[in-house]
Amino acid sequence: MGIVLKQSLKNTVITYIGFAIGAINTLYMYVHFLGDTYYGLVGYVLSAANIMMPLMAFGVHNTLVKYFNEYKTEEEKSSFLTFVLFLPLLLIIPFSLIAYFGYHQIASLLSEKNPIVYDYVWQIPVIGLCMGYFEIFYAWVKVHLQSVLGNFIKEVFLRILVTISLFAVYFNYITPSEFVYSLMGIYFLAMILMKIYAYKVRFPSFKFKIPSNSKAVITYSLFIILTGGIANLFLEIDKFMLNNYVKIENIAYYSVAVFIATVIAVPSRAMHQITYPITAKLMNENKHDELNDLYKKTSITLQIVGGLIFLGILVNINQLYLLMREEYAAGVFVVFTIGLSKYFDLILGNNNAIIFNSKYYKTVLFLGVLLVILTILLNMIFIPLYGLEGTAFATMISITLYSLSKLLFVVKRMNLFPFTSKTITAFGILIVCFLGFYFWEFPFHPVVNICLKSILVSIIYLFLSYKLKLSNDINVVMENVLSKLKK
């Protein structure tokens, strides 16, 4: 776990810096500089672009990681890299033609409830394309175990550009409408920078030769389009569907709550960057015991780190919403429900990497399709009845069922299991700390209250986790930090 821990820590730090910048953007600058209407519009456009991203990438960002290590010679690797670079054009070209000739019909349908959406629909596939090729070039460097700079561009640099654009709105250099257009430039620049770095890590030697296993590569890519689309639908379909039922301002309120809850998933995102190629390598070499050991380590490590974040959010949520306008307080229930489903998904460790790199990957697709249909149906039922709370509840049910189905599949089919007795102990510590800190507040300003309570709960939570030796990796990190502090 040396390289996993080292790069995961770097990625975690980078991702949290990005989330800190994102928090300022999301919780303050979007709200006060852009306004609820345009904030809701931005949330809708980016959600729709995220849904389209797997299509625009043709799933090759995962395909590249899975198959790259199977090629032994440099010529085979060059042919494969060239093949996956141009493969997405199979979908990009027909989608572009459909979008161009059918824009009015598509835009009219999507803007029926909120007419402001009409003029911005064309941005969705453009941003989705930039996102897709960014992920392809990011996978390009991940197979060489160089994930840190790409993570910086994705998590930090992109958000800094958004911050600069929001300040431009505040100082009246651009209008809120122009800010929405600027998002295309921001995502395009991020894609170009990722491309430059990918070519620096390994400059492509273009070999226009179809790989011998092209059928398997295309089949797997199509699978990733569907599964990646399913995963993104779980994350984004709620905001996309809200546009059809409620005023677009509600997407702004929901986006804030989802952002807060999504912070829980940061450790998983950071660790995933490096564990995915390592998981693929272990599976290609049939090292079952090492894979099972990695599965357990990633599970307990993510549970402890993610549990601390989840705990910090829950015990401070009421004080946090006091810092925002009253309209946003409707998102408290959303934070609890979405956060709970994210926490469960977090403790599954590198479950997704195992499934996507196994010979059984096609089977899981059926479950995903069923649960996407369930998600859409639940949203259609609950949004008209309960608004934001309804879509949060529908999303929680869907994500939890999907995570549970993937867990059972790995356990039954592959004889891998992520949990130990430490899993129960870690969950017990979370519950005890939540009950001990949620129901009281300091009589100070909300910011002071959040800082004081966060410090206290972190000390107690980490002390118990350390003393009970729940994760060797976390204990090593804490001991290194303590030794440096003593020096």
NUTOR-75972 format. One line per 4 residues: number of its first residue (from 1); for each residue x, y, z of C-alpha. Coordinates in steps of 0.25 Angstrom, whole numbers, plus 2048, in hexadecimal, padded with zeros to 3 digits. Layout:
# NUTOR-75972
NUM = X Y Z  ...;
This chain:
# NUTOR-75972
1 = 800 800 800  80C 809 800  80A 810 7F2  7FB 80F 7F5;
5 = 7FC 816 802  806 821 7FD  7FE 825 7F1  7F1 823 7F8;
9 = 7F5 82D 802  7FA 837 7F8  7ED 836 7F0  7E5 837 7FD;
13 = 7EC 844 801  7EA 849 7F3  7DC 845 7F2  7D9 84C 7FF;
17 = 7DF 858 7FB  7D6 858 7EF  7CA 855 7F7  7CE 861 800;
21 = 7CE 86A 7F4  7C2 863 7EF  7BB 866 7FD  7BE 875 7FC;
25 = 7B9 875 7ED  7AC 86C 7F1  7A8 871 7FE  7AB 880 7FC;
29 = 7B0 885 7EF  7A5 87E 7E6  79B 882 7F0  79E 891 7F1;
33 = 7A5 894 7E4  79D 88C 7DA  78F 88B 7E0  786 87F 7E2;
37 = 781 87F 7D4  78E 87E 7CD  794 876 7D8  789 86C 7D5;
41 = 78C 86D 7C6  79B 86A 7C8  797 85E 7D1  78E 858 7C6;
45 = 797 85A 7BA  7A3 854 7C2  79A 848 7C7  795 846 7B8;
49 = 7A4 846 7B3  7A8 83C 7BE  79D 833 7B9  7A2 834 7AB;
53 = 7B1 833 7AE  7B2 823 7AD  7AC 824 7A0  7B6 82F 79B;
57 = 7C1 827 7A0  7BC 81A 79B  7C0 813 7A8  7CE 812 7A4;
61 = 7D3 819 7B0  7D1 80C 7B8  7D4 803 7AC  7E2 80A 7AB;
65 = 7E5 806 7BA  7DF 7F8 7B8  7E7 7F4 7AC  7F3 7FC 7AB;
69 = 7FC 7F2 7B4  7F8 7E7 7AB  800 7EC 7A0  80F 7E8 7A1;
73 = 816 7EF 795  817 7FE 793  811 7FD 785  804 7F6 78B;
77 = 803 800 795  804 80C 78B  7FA 805 782  7F0 803 78E;
81 = 7F2 812 793  7EF 817 784  7E3 80E 783  7DD 813 790;
85 = 7E0 822 78D  7D7 821 780  7CD 817 785  7C4 821 78B;
89 = 7C1 828 77E  7B8 81C 77B  7AE 823 784  7B2 831 784;
93 = 7B0 833 775  7A2 82E 774  79E 835 781  7A3 842 77C;
97 = 79A 840 76F  78E 83D 778  791 849 781  793 853 775;
101 = 787 84F 76D  77D 84C 779  781 857 782  774 85E 782;
105 = 76C 852 786  776 84D 790  777 85B 797  768 85D 797;
109 = 766 850 79E  770 853 7A9  76C 861 7AB  75D 85F 7AC;
113 = 75D 862 7BB  768 86C 7BB  769 874 7AE  777 87A 7B2;
117 = 77D 86C 7AF  77A 86D 7A0  786 875 79C  790 86D 7A4;
121 = 78D 85F 7A0  797 85F 795  7A2 861 79F  79F 853 7A6;
125 = 7A5 84A 79B  7B1 854 79A  7B4 853 7A8  7B1 844 7A8;
129 = 7BC 842 79D  7C6 84A 7A5  7C3 842 7B1  7C4 835 7A9;
133 = 7D2 838 7A3  7D7 83D 7B0  7D4 82F 7B6  7DB 828 7AB;
137 = 7E8 830 7AC  7E7 82F 7BB  7E6 81F 7BA  7F2 821 7B0;
141 = 7FB 825 7BC  7F4 81C 7C7  7F9 810 7C0  807 815 7C2;
145 = 803 817 7D1  804 826 7CF  7F7 82B 7D4  7FA 837 7DD;
149 = 7FB 843 7D3  7EF 83E 7CB  7E7 83E 7D8  7EC 84C 7DB;
153 = 7E7 851 7CE  7DA 84B 7D0  7D7 84E 7DE  7DF 85B 7E1;
157 = 7E3 863 7D4  7D5 861 7CE  7CE 867 7DA  7D8 872 7DB;
161 = 7D4 876 7CD  7C6 876 7D1  7C9 87F 7DD  7D0 889 7D4;
165 = 7C4 889 7CB  7BA 88B 7D7  7C3 897 7DB  7C1 89C 7CD;
169 = 7B2 89C 7CE  7B3 8A3 7DC  7BB 8AE 7D6  7B2 8AF 7CA;
173 = 7BD 8AB 7C0  7B3 8A0 7BB  7A5 89D 7BD  79F 891 7C3;
177 = 79B 88C 7B5  7A9 88E 7B0  7AE 886 7BD  7A6 87A 7B8;
181 = 7AD 87B 7AA  7BA 87C 7B1  7B9 86E 7B7  7BB 869 7A9;
185 = 7C9 870 7A8  7CC 86B 7B6  7CA 85C 7B3  7D1 85E 7A6;
189 = 7DD 863 7AC  7DD 858 7B7  7DC 84E 7AC  7E8 854 7A4;
193 = 7F1 855 7B0  7EE 846 7B3  7F1 843 7A5  7FF 84A 7A6;
197 = 802 843 7B2  7FE 835 7AD  807 837 7A1  812 83B 7AA;
201 = 811 82E 7B2  810 826 7A5  810 82D 798  808 825 78E;
205 = 80E 81E 782  802 81D 779  800 80F 774  7F3 80E 76C;
209 = 7F2 7FF 76E  7E6 7F9 774  7EA 7F1 781  7E8 7E2 780;
213 = 7DE 7E2 78B  7D6 7EE 785  7C9 7E6 787  7CC 7E5 796;
217 = 7D0 7F3 797  7C4 7F8 790  7BA 7EF 798  7C0 7F4 7A5;
221 = 7C0 802 7A1  7B1 801 79E  7AF 7FA 7AB  7B6 806 7B2;
225 = 7AD 810 7AA  7A1 809 7B0  7A7 807 7BE  7AD 815 7BE;
229 = 7A0 81B 7BA  799 813 7C5  7A3 818 7CF  7A2 827 7CA;
233 = 793 825 7C9  793 822 7D8  79B 82E 7DB  794 838 7D2;
237 = 786 833 7CE  780 83A 7DA  784 848 7D5  781 845 7C7;
241 = 773 840 7CA  770 84C 7D4  771 855 7C8  764 84E 7C3;
245 = 75C 850 7D0  760 85C 7D8  766 86A 7D5  774 86A 7D2;
249 = 778 871 7DF  775 864 7E6  781 85E 7DF  78A 868 7E6;
253 = 784 864 7F3  786 856 7F0  794 858 7EA  799 85E 7F7;
257 = 794 852 7FF  799 848 7F6  7A7 84F 7F6  7A7 84E 805;
261 = 7A4 83F 805  7AD 83C 7F9  7B9 840 802  7B8 833 809;
265 = 7BC 82C 7FC  7C9 834 7FA  7D2 829 801  7CD 81F 7F7;
269 = 7CF 827 7EB  7DD 82A 7EF  7E1 81C 7F2  7DA 817 7E6;
273 = 7E3 81E 7DD  7EF 815 7E1  7E7 808 7E6  7E0 806 7D8;
277 = 7ED 803 7D0  7F3 7FB 7DC  7E6 7F3 7DD  7E6 7F0 7CE;
281 = 7F4 7EC 7CF  7F1 7E2 7DA  7E6 7DC 7D3  7ED 7DA 7C6;
285 = 7F8 7D3 7CE  7ED 7CB 7D6  7F2 7CF 7E3  7E5 7CC 7EB;
289 = 7EB 7CD 7F9  7F2 7DA 7F7  7E5 7DF 7F0  7DD 7DB 7FC;
293 = 7E7 7E2 805  7E6 7EF 7FD  7D7 7EE 7FE  7D7 7ED 80D;
297 = 7E1 7F8 80F  7DA 802 805  7CD 7FF 80C  7D1 802 81A;
301 = 7DA 80E 817  7CF 814 80F  7C5 811 81A  7CD 818 824;
305 = 7D1 824 81C  7C3 826 815  7BD 823 823  7C4 82F 829;
309 = 7BF 838 81E  7B1 833 81E  7B1 835 82D  7B7 843 82C;
313 = 7AC 847 822  7A0 841 82A  7A4 847 838  7A6 855 831;
317 = 79B 855 827  792 85E 82E  79C 868 831  7A1 868 823;
321 = 793 86B 81D  792 877 826  79D 87D 81E  794 87D 811;
325 = 787 882 80E  77A 87C 813  776 876 806  782 86D 806;
329 = 77E 866 813  775 85D 80C  782 855 808  785 850 816;
333 = 77D 843 814  784 842 806  791 842 80D  78D 837 817;
337 = 787 82E 80D  791 82F 802  79D 82F 80C  798 822 811;
341 = 798 81B 804  7A6 821 801  7AB 81C 80E  7A6 80E 80B;
345 = 7AC 80E 7FD  7B9 813 803  7BB 807 80C  7BB 7FE 800;
349 = 7CA 802 7FD  7CF 7FF 7EF  7C2 7F7 7EC  7C0 7FE 7DE;
353 = 7CE 7FC 7DA  7CC 7ED 7DD  7BF 7EC 7D5  7C4 7F4 7C9;
357 = 7D0 7EC 7C7  7CA 7DE 7C9  7C5 7D4 7BF  7B7 7D6 7C5;
361 = 7B6 7E5 7C2  7AB 7E3 7B8  7A1 7DD 7C2  7A1 7E9 7CB;
365 = 79C 7F1 7BF  78E 7EA 7C1  78D 7EF 7CF  791 7FD 7CC;
369 = 787 7FE 7C1  77C 7F9 7CA  780 803 7D5  781 80F 7CB;
373 = 773 80C 7C7  76F 80B 7D6  776 819 7D9  76E 81F 7CE;
377 = 761 81A 7D2  764 81D 7E1  767 82B 7DD  75A 82C 7D4;
381 = 752 828 7E0  759 830 7EC  75D 83D 7E5  74F 841 7E3;
385 = 74B 83D 7F1  757 842 7F9  760 84B 7F0  76E 84B 7F4;
389 = 76C 841 800  765 837 7F6  771 837 7EC  77B 835 7F8;
393 = 773 829 7FD  772 823 7EF  781 825 7ED  784 81F 7FB;
397 = 77C 812 7F8  782 811 7EA  791 813 7EE  790 80A 7FA;
401 = 789 7FE 7F2  794 800 7E7  79F 7FF 7F1  799 7F3 7F8;
405 = 797 7EC 7EB  7A6 7EE 7E7  7AB 7EA 7F5  7A3 7DD 7F4;
409 = 7A7 7DA 7E6  7B6 7DB 7EA  7B4 7D3 7F7  7AC 7C8 7F0;
413 = 7B3 7C7 7E2  7C2 7CA 7E6  7C3 7C6 7F4  7C8 7D4 7F9;
417 = 7C3 7DA 805  7C6 7E9 80A  7C1 7E8 818  7C7 7E4 825;
421 = 7C4 7E5 834  7CB 7F3 833  7C0 7F8 82A  7B5 7F6 835;
425 = 7BF 7FD 83F  7C1 809 836  7B2 80A 833  7B0 80A 843;
429 = 7BA 815 845  7B2 81D 83A  7A5 81B 841  7AA 81E 84F;
433 = 7B1 82B 84A  7A4 830 843  79B 82E 84F  7A5 835 857;
437 = 7A7 841 84F  79B 843 846  791 848 851  798 854 857;
441 = 79F 860 852  7A8 86B 857  7A2 878 85A  7AB 87F 84F;
445 = 7AB 884 841  7A8 878 837  7B7 878 832  7BC 877 840;
449 = 7B3 86C 843  7B7 864 837  7C5 866 83A  7C4 862 849;
453 = 7BB 856 847  7C4 851 83B  7D0 851 843  7CA 84A 84F;
457 = 7C3 83F 846  7D0 83D 83E  7D8 83B 84A  7CF 831 851;
461 = 7CC 829 844  7DB 828 83F  7DF 825 84D  7D5 819 84E;
465 = 7D9 814 840  7E8 815 843  7E7 80E 851  7DE 803 84B;
469 = 7E8 801 83F  7DD 801 835  7E6 804 829  7F5 802 829;
473 = 7F6 80C 81D  7EF 817 825  7F7 814 832  804 815 82A;
477 = 800 822 824  7FC 827 832  809 823 838  811 82A 82D;
481 = 809 837 830  80B 836 83F  81A 833 83E  81C 83F 834;
485 = 814 848 83E  81C 844 84A  829 847 842;
